[in-house]
Amino acid sequence: MITYDLSKRGKEPLYVFLYRQIRDDILSGKIAPNEKLPSKRTFAGNLNVGVNTVANAYDQLLSEGYLYSAEKKGYFATDMHQFSDIRINTSEPVQIESPEETDYFMDFRANRINLNNFPISTWNRCMRKAILDGGDSLYKTVPYNGIPELRNAISAYLFRNRGMSVNPERIFIGAGTEFLFKRLFELFDKGTNVAIEKTGFKKIAEHADRYNINVKVIPGDDEGMDVSALHNNDVEVVYVAPANRFPTGKVLPIKKRLELFSWAYKKKERFIVEDDYDSEFRYSGRMIIPMFSEDNKERVVYLNTFSKTMVPSLRISYMILPEELAKRYKETLGFYSCTVSSFEQYALAEFINSGAFERHINRMRNFYKKQRVAILKEFENSRLMKIAEIEEHNAGTHFLLRVKTDLDREYIYNEGINKELHISFFSDYSVQSEKEEGFITLVINYAAIVSDKIHEVVTRLTDIFMN
């Protein structure tokens, strides 16, 4: 009679261990095809276990087809010889550790912030409230465009702070701006031509190709793209960031705005995609009015995200669609599930409705304003400015540092790593990189710089070029 050493089962339930042993013996041929197995009672007595243990093991083997039964005759092994090469991995899974990011002294990449400035205790309170007050709604299917509570909160916030009158039904919640772009591309016909500037949100070009969307890189100048070139390229959709043309920080002038509206209004299927990324952080003059608010013919798609204003791990962005596209989304893409959990949406709605989000934005605007002044002053007093110049436009959390040098990018990057600096280049954000002769341009994102490290950061950066 077959038997097994049950002492080797470890913490595994007895019937599961027994099931695995019999299954493996059937697959290996140790238990021959059509061989009769012991009765439940006989087998249980031999193994000194309860009959239910054997019964549960047999039932599992029967349900998966490793055994078959014959009435009044018992249990038999299924002929598995044609599957003799199957090897079922029964080893314990390997445990992996969370990857550790390199702890740079300073990371200049655009998606880095100083987490010490985020009101974690307030956010935790909003999450607790979402759990305690959410009830059954936390476990129900989330509407395809996001929960009404968050869409209402965003609508009210935009009205108070951006002068935008938005129907919450036209707001769509998604897990990050990149995700929303994918959905947006699905709304347009294959072969649609989308225009972008050569520098900006580089990932648009990377994602568009997967949806058979043609990206047209439109030439331009300091004021923006050449709108007349849109006609020559049969463009139907234009991507712009009028409040902060990353990474330059420049504002799209009113002349260019009017030219874009004039272009869009000439044909029904033309749209302007407005990315209002980082628009909350402006340090002089009034806030830039979104093109969405100036549009009177429903041609502007508005995009924004909470990843930069709050924390990068909070992958919540939103898109506001014109009526025609909102209807198209519901009819053609409404079957998609919302990609942000109801829990996070309820917590964010509470964070906005309680005024915590606006207080946080105001606090961060003041912090970044001081941070900007401090780091600009440090650069001005450094040796580096003998060969460098700064371009900044009182917007966002970054500026450009243009350095006269013959050092190549690879050397500068590696020297930065040696000094625990993760350097970000202007060309990192360019779809069409142009070789810079005699100089190189860095993007200095100061959102993540700890105030008491500013002097050392500038010193290390200076040493790379003036060692």
C-alpha positions as CSV (number, residue, x, y, z in Angstrom):
1,M,0.0,0.0,0.0
2,I,1.2,3.5,-0.8
3,T,2.2,5.6,2.2
4,Y,3.7,9.0,2.9
5,D,5.8,10.6,5.7
6,L,3.4,13.2,6.9
7,S,6.0,14.7,9.2
8,K,7.4,16.5,6.2
9,R,4.3,18.5,5.6
10,G,5.6,21.5,7.6
11,K,2.8,24.1,8.2
12,E,0.8,22.8,5.3
13,P,-2.7,21.3,6.1
14,L,-2.6,17.5,6.1
15,Y,-5.1,17.0,3.3
16,V,-3.2,19.5,1.0
17,F,0.1,17.7,1.7
18,L,-1.5,14.4,0.9
19,Y,-3.1,15.7,-2.2
20,R,0.3,17.0,-3.5
21,Q,2.1,13.7,-2.8
22,I,-0.5,11.6,-4.6
23,R,-0.7,14.1,-7.5
24,D,3.1,14.1,-8.0
25,D,3.2,10.3,-7.9
26,I,0.5,10.0,-10.6
27,L,2.3,12.5,-12.8
28,S,5.7,10.8,-12.4
29,G,4.2,7.3,-13.0
30,K,5.0,6.1,-9.5
31,I,1.3,5.4,-9.2
32,A,0.6,3.5,-12.4
33,P,-2.2,4.5,-14.8
34,N,-5.5,3.1,-13.7
35,E,-4.0,1.7,-10.5
36,K,-6.6,1.4,-7.7
37,L,-6.0,3.5,-4.7
38,P,-6.8,2.4,-1.1
39,S,-10.2,3.1,0.2
40,K,-10.6,6.2,2.3
41,R,-11.0,4.3,5.6
42,T,-8.1,1.9,4.8
43,F,-5.8,4.7,3.7
44,A,-6.7,6.8,6.8
45,G,-5.9,3.9,9.1
46,N,-2.6,3.3,7.5
47,L,-1.5,7.0,7.7
48,N,-3.1,7.3,11.2
49,V,-5.2,10.3,10.1
50,G,-8.9,11.1,10.0
51,V,-11.0,9.8,7.2
52,N,-12.0,13.4,6.3
53,T,-8.3,14.2,5.6
54,V,-8.1,11.4,2.9
55,A,-11.6,12.3,1.7
56,N,-10.7,15.9,1.1
57,A,-7.5,14.9,-0.7
58,Y,-9.3,12.5,-2.9
59,D,-12.1,15.0,-3.7
60,Q,-9.5,17.6,-4.8
61,L,-7.8,15.0,-7.0
62,L,-11.1,14.0,-8.5
63,S,-12.1,17.6,-9.3
64,E,-8.8,18.2,-11.1
65,G,-8.9,14.9,-13.0
66,Y,-6.0,13.1,-11.4
67,L,-8.3,10.4,-10.1
68,Y,-11.5,8.9,-11.4
69,S,-14.0,6.8,-9.6
70,A,-16.0,3.7,-10.5
71,E,-19.2,2.9,-8.7
72,K,-18.7,0.3,-6.0
73,K,-15.1,-0.3,-7.1
74,G,-13.2,2.7,-5.7
75,Y,-10.7,5.3,-6.9
76,F,-8.3,4.9,-9.7
77,A,-5.3,6.9,-11.1
78,T,-6.0,8.7,-14.4
79,D,-3.6,7.7,-17.2
80,M,-1.3,10.7,-17.4
81,H,1.6,9.2,-19.4
82,Q,1.1,11.7,-22.2
83,F,1.8,14.4,-19.6
84,S,4.8,12.8,-18.1
85,D,7.0,15.7,-18.8
86,I,4.9,18.0,-16.6
87,R,6.8,19.2,-13.6
88,I,4.8,21.1,-11.0
89,N,6.9,23.4,-8.9
90,T,6.3,22.8,-5.3
91,S,9.1,24.8,-3.9
92,E,8.5,27.8,-1.6
93,P,8.3,31.1,-3.5
94,V,11.3,33.3,-3.3
95,Q,10.7,36.4,-1.2
96,I,12.0,39.7,-2.7
97,E,12.8,42.9,-1.0
98,S,11.5,46.3,-2.0
99,P,14.0,47.9,-4.4
100,E,16.0,50.6,-2.8
101,E,16.3,53.8,-4.8
102,T,19.7,55.4,-4.8
103,D,19.7,58.0,-2.0
104,Y,21.2,60.9,-3.9
105,F,22.3,64.0,-2.1
106,M,20.2,65.8,-4.7
107,D,17.9,64.5,-7.4
108,F,17.1,67.1,-10.1
109,R,14.5,65.0,-11.9
110,A,11.1,66.7,-12.4
111,N,9.1,64.1,-10.5
112,R,11.0,64.5,-7.2
113,I,9.7,66.5,-4.2
114,N,10.6,67.0,-0.6
115,L,8.2,64.7,1.3
116,N,8.7,66.6,4.5
117,N,6.5,69.4,3.2
118,F,3.4,67.2,2.7
119,P,0.8,67.3,5.5
120,I,0.9,63.5,6.1
121,S,-1.1,63.7,9.3
122,T,-3.9,65.6,7.6
123,W,-3.9,63.1,4.7
124,N,-4.0,60.2,7.1
125,R,-7.0,61.8,8.8
126,C,-8.8,62.1,5.4
127,M,-8.1,58.4,4.8
128,R,-9.4,57.4,8.2
129,K,-12.6,59.4,7.5
130,A,-13.0,57.8,4.2
131,I,-12.9,54.3,5.8
132,L,-15.1,55.3,8.7
133,D,-17.7,57.2,6.7
134,G,-17.5,55.3,3.4
135,G,-19.7,52.4,4.4
136,D,-20.8,50.1,1.6
137,S,-19.9,52.7,-1.0
138,L,-16.2,51.8,-0.6
139,Y,-16.9,48.3,-1.9
140,K,-19.2,49.1,-4.8
141,T,-18.1,49.4,-8.4
142,V,-16.6,52.8,-9.1
143,P,-18.2,54.7,-12.0
144,Y,-16.1,54.6,-15.2
145,N,-15.3,58.3,-14.8
146,G,-14.7,58.4,-11.0
147,I,-16.9,58.8,-7.9
148,P,-19.3,61.9,-8.0
149,E,-17.9,63.1,-4.7
150,L,-14.4,63.6,-6.1
151,R,-15.6,65.1,-9.4
152,N,-17.8,67.6,-7.5
153,A,-14.9,68.5,-5.2
154,I,-12.6,69.1,-8.2
155,S,-15.3,71.2,-10.0
156,A,-15.8,73.4,-6.9
157,Y,-12.0,73.8,-6.4
158,L,-11.5,74.8,-10.1
159,F,-14.3,77.4,-9.8
160,R,-12.8,78.9,-6.7
161,N,-9.2,78.9,-7.7
162,R,-8.9,78.8,-11.5
163,G,-12.1,80.6,-12.5
164,M,-13.3,77.5,-14.4
165,S,-17.0,76.6,-14.6
166,V,-17.0,72.8,-15.0
167,N,-19.8,70.3,-15.2
168,P,-18.7,67.4,-13.0
169,E,-20.2,65.0,-15.5
170,R,-17.4,66.0,-17.9
171,I,-14.6,65.2,-15.4
172,F,-12.8,61.9,-15.8
173,I,-10.6,60.5,-13.1
174,G,-7.6,58.3,-14.0
175,A,-4.4,56.8,-12.6
176,G,-2.0,59.5,-13.9
177,T,-1.7,61.8,-16.9
178,E,-0.1,59.1,-19.0
179,F,-3.1,56.8,-18.5
180,L,-5.5,59.6,-19.4
181,F,-3.6,60.3,-22.6
182,K,-4.0,56.6,-23.6
183,R,-7.8,56.9,-23.1
184,L,-7.8,60.2,-25.0
185,F,-5.9,58.7,-27.9
186,E,-8.6,56.0,-28.1
187,L,-11.2,58.7,-28.6
188,F,-9.6,59.8,-31.9
189,D,-9.6,58.0,-35.2
190,K,-6.5,55.9,-36.1
191,G,-4.1,58.1,-38.1
192,T,-5.1,61.3,-36.3
193,N,-2.3,63.8,-36.4
194,V,-1.3,65.3,-33.0
195,A,1.0,68.3,-32.9
196,I,3.5,68.9,-30.1
197,E,6.5,71.1,-29.6
198,K,9.9,69.5,-29.8
199,T,10.4,69.9,-26.1
200,G,7.9,69.1,-23.4
201,F,5.9,66.0,-22.5
202,K,8.1,63.5,-24.3
203,K,6.0,60.5,-23.4
204,I,3.1,61.7,-25.6
205,A,5.1,60.6,-28.7
206,E,6.0,57.2,-27.0
207,H,2.4,56.4,-26.3
208,A,0.8,57.8,-29.4
209,D,2.4,55.3,-31.7
210,R,0.8,52.4,-29.9
211,Y,-2.6,53.8,-30.7
212,N,-1.8,54.5,-34.4
213,I,-1.8,58.3,-33.6
214,N,0.7,60.3,-35.7
215,V,2.8,62.8,-33.7
216,K,3.9,65.9,-35.6
217,V,6.7,67.9,-34.1
218,I,6.0,71.5,-35.0
219,P,8.7,74.0,-35.3
220,G,8.5,77.2,-33.3
221,D,10.3,79.9,-31.4
222,D,10.4,81.3,-27.8
223,E,6.7,82.2,-28.0
224,G,5.6,78.7,-29.0
225,M,4.9,76.6,-32.0
226,D,4.3,78.0,-35.5
227,V,0.5,77.7,-35.8
228,S,0.7,78.2,-39.6
229,A,2.6,74.9,-39.8
230,L,-0.5,73.1,-38.3
231,H,-2.3,73.5,-41.6
232,N,0.6,72.2,-43.7
233,N,0.7,69.0,-41.5
234,D,-3.1,68.2,-41.5
235,V,-3.1,68.4,-37.7
236,E,-6.4,67.7,-35.9
237,V,-5.2,67.9,-32.3
238,V,-2.6,70.2,-30.6
239,Y,-1.0,69.5,-27.2
240,V,0.1,72.7,-25.3
241,A,1.0,73.6,-21.7
242,P,0.1,77.3,-21.8
243,A,0.7,78.2,-18.2
244,N,4.1,76.5,-17.9
245,R,5.8,75.2,-21.1
246,F,7.9,72.6,-19.4
247,P,10.8,72.7,-19.0
248,T,11.3,76.3,-20.0
249,G,8.6,77.6,-17.7
250,K,7.5,80.1,-20.3
251,V,3.9,81.2,-20.7
252,L,2.1,80.8,-24.0
253,P,1.5,84.5,-25.1
254,I,-2.1,85.7,-25.8
255,K,-1.2,86.0,-29.5
256,K,-0.4,82.3,-29.8
257,R,-3.5,81.4,-27.8
258,L,-5.7,83.3,-30.2
259,E,-4.0,81.8,-33.2
260,L,-4.7,78.3,-31.8
261,F,-8.3,79.1,-31.1
262,S,-8.7,80.5,-34.6
263,W,-7.1,77.3,-36.0
264,A,-9.3,75.0,-33.9
265,Y,-12.6,76.8,-34.7
266,K,-12.2,76.4,-38.4
267,K,-13.0,72.7,-38.4
268,K,-15.3,70.7,-36.1
269,E,-12.9,67.8,-35.4
270,R,-10.0,70.0,-34.2
271,F,-9.1,70.0,-30.5
272,I,-6.6,71.7,-28.2
273,V,-5.3,69.5,-25.3
274,E,-4.3,71.8,-22.4
275,D,-1.9,70.3,-19.9
276,D,-2.1,72.6,-16.8
277,Y,0.7,70.8,-15.0
278,D,2.4,72.8,-12.2
279,S,0.2,75.8,-12.9
280,E,-0.5,76.3,-9.2
281,F,3.1,77.5,-8.6
282,R,3.5,81.0,-10.0
283,Y,5.5,83.5,-8.0
284,S,4.8,86.9,-9.6
285,G,1.7,88.4,-11.3
286,R,-1.7,86.8,-11.5
287,M,-2.4,83.1,-12.1
288,I,-2.5,82.3,-15.7
289,I,-6.1,81.8,-17.0
290,P,-6.6,78.4,-18.5
291,M,-7.4,78.2,-22.2
292,F,-10.3,76.0,-21.1
293,S,-11.9,79.1,-19.5
294,E,-11.4,81.2,-22.7
295,D,-12.9,78.5,-25.0
296,N,-16.4,79.3,-26.2
297,K,-16.8,76.5,-28.7
298,E,-16.0,73.3,-26.7
299,R,-12.6,72.6,-28.3
300,V,-10.3,72.4,-25.3
301,V,-9.5,69.2,-23.4
302,Y,-8.1,70.1,-19.9
303,L,-5.6,67.9,-18.0
304,N,-4.2,68.2,-14.5
305,T,-2.7,66.0,-11.9
306,F,-2.3,65.8,-8.1
307,S,1.0,63.9,-8.3
308,K,3.1,67.1,-8.2
309,T,1.0,69.2,-6.0
310,M,0.7,66.4,-3.4
311,V,3.0,63.4,-3.6
312,P,4.3,61.4,-6.7
313,S,2.8,58.1,-5.4
314,L,-0.7,59.5,-5.5
315,R,-1.5,58.5,-9.1
316,I,-4.6,60.6,-9.5
317,S,-5.1,62.9,-12.5
318,Y,-8.2,64.2,-14.1
319,M,-9.3,65.2,-17.6
320,I,-12.2,67.5,-18.6
321,L,-13.7,66.8,-21.9
322,P,-15.8,68.9,-24.3
323,E,-19.4,67.7,-24.5
324,E,-18.9,65.9,-27.8
325,L,-15.9,64.0,-26.6
326,A,-17.5,63.3,-23.2
327,K,-20.4,61.7,-25.0
328,R,-18.1,59.7,-27.2
329,Y,-16.1,58.5,-24.2
330,K,-19.3,57.2,-22.5
331,E,-20.5,55.5,-25.6
332,T,-17.2,53.9,-26.7
333,L,-15.0,53.7,-23.6
334,G,-17.5,53.6,-20.8
335,F,-17.0,49.9,-20.4
336,Y,-13.5,50.5,-18.9
337,S,-13.3,50.5,-15.1
338,C,-12.0,53.5,-13.3
339,T,-8.3,52.9,-12.5
340,V,-8.3,54.7,-9.1
341,S,-9.7,53.0,-6.0
342,S,-12.8,54.4,-4.4
343,F,-10.9,54.6,-1.1
344,E,-8.3,57.0,-2.5
345,Q,-11.0,59.0,-4.3
346,Y,-13.1,59.5,-1.2
347,A,-9.9,60.5,0.8
348,L,-8.9,63.1,-1.8
349,A,-12.5,64.5,-2.0
350,E,-12.3,65.0,1.8
351,F,-8.8,66.6,1.5
352,I,-10.2,69.1,-1.1
353,N,-13.6,69.8,0.6
354,S,-12.0,70.4,4.0
355,G,-9.8,73.1,2.6
356,A,-6.6,71.1,3.3
357,F,-5.6,71.0,-0.4
358,E,-5.9,74.8,-0.8
359,R,-4.0,75.4,2.4
360,H,-1.3,73.0,1.3
361,I,-1.0,74.7,-2.2
362,N,-0.7,78.1,-0.5
363,R,1.9,76.8,1.9
364,M,3.9,75.2,-0.9
365,R,3.7,78.3,-3.1
366,N,5.3,80.3,-0.3
367,F,7.8,77.6,0.4
368,Y,8.9,77.3,-3.2
369,K,9.0,81.0,-3.6
370,K,11.5,81.2,-0.8
371,Q,13.3,78.2,-2.1
372,R,13.6,79.7,-5.5
373,V,15.1,83.0,-4.1
374,A,17.6,81.1,-2.0
375,I,18.9,78.8,-4.7
376,L,19.0,81.6,-7.3
377,K,21.0,83.7,-4.9
378,E,23.4,80.8,-4.2
379,F,24.0,80.3,-7.9
380,E,24.6,84.0,-8.4
381,N,27.3,83.9,-5.8
382,S,28.9,80.8,-7.1
383,R,32.0,80.5,-9.4
384,L,29.8,78.6,-11.8
385,M,28.1,81.8,-13.0
386,K,31.4,82.8,-14.7
387,I,30.5,80.2,-17.4
388,A,26.8,79.8,-16.9
389,E,23.5,81.7,-17.2
390,I,20.0,81.0,-15.7
391,E,16.7,81.1,-17.5
392,E,13.7,81.1,-15.3
393,H,10.2,82.5,-15.6
394,N,8.7,82.7,-12.1
395,A,6.8,79.4,-12.7
396,G,6.8,75.8,-11.6
397,T,9.6,74.4,-9.4
398,H,12.4,74.4,-11.9
399,F,14.6,76.6,-14.1
400,L,17.2,76.1,-16.8
401,L,21.0,76.4,-16.2
402,R,22.9,76.8,-19.4
403,V,26.6,76.1,-19.0
404,K,29.4,77.0,-21.4
405,T,31.4,73.8,-21.6
406,D,33.0,71.3,-23.9
407,L,32.3,68.5,-21.5
408,D,30.0,65.9,-22.9
409,R,26.7,64.8,-21.4
410,E,28.0,61.3,-20.3
411,Y,30.9,62.8,-18.4
412,I,28.7,65.3,-16.7
413,Y,26.2,62.7,-15.7
414,N,28.8,60.3,-14.4
415,E,30.6,63.0,-12.4
416,G,27.2,64.0,-11.0
417,I,26.6,60.4,-9.8
418,N,30.1,60.4,-8.2
419,K,29.0,63.5,-6.3
420,E,25.6,62.0,-5.4
421,L,23.8,64.3,-7.8
422,H,21.2,62.9,-10.3
423,I,21.5,65.5,-13.1
424,S,18.6,66.2,-15.4
425,F,19.3,67.5,-18.9
426,F,17.1,69.7,-21.1
427,S,17.5,67.1,-23.9
428,D,15.8,64.5,-21.6
429,Y,12.5,66.2,-22.4
430,S,13.0,66.7,-26.1
431,V,11.4,64.6,-28.8
432,Q,14.0,65.9,-31.2
433,S,17.3,66.4,-29.5
434,E,19.6,69.0,-30.9
435,K,23.3,68.9,-30.3
436,E,24.3,71.9,-28.1
437,E,27.7,73.2,-29.4
438,G,29.9,74.8,-26.7
439,F,27.3,74.6,-24.0
440,I,24.9,72.2,-22.2
441,T,21.6,72.9,-20.6
442,L,20.5,71.4,-17.3
443,V,17.0,71.4,-15.7
444,I,17.3,72.4,-12.1
445,N,14.2,71.1,-10.2
446,Y,14.4,72.5,-6.7
447,A,11.3,71.0,-5.3
448,A,13.2,68.2,-3.6
449,I,16.2,70.3,-2.3
450,V,16.3,70.5,1.5
451,S,17.0,74.2,2.4
452,D,20.1,73.5,4.4
453,K,21.6,71.6,1.5
454,I,21.4,74.3,-1.1
455,H,24.9,75.6,-0.6
456,E,26.4,72.1,-0.9
457,V,24.3,71.2,-3.9
458,V,25.5,74.3,-5.8
459,T,29.1,73.6,-4.7
460,R,29.1,70.0,-6.0
461,L,27.5,71.1,-9.2
462,T,30.1,73.8,-9.7
463,D,32.9,71.4,-9.1
464,I,31.8,69.2,-12.0
465,F,32.4,72.1,-14.5
466,M,35.2,74.0,-12.7
467,N,37.3,71.4,-11.1
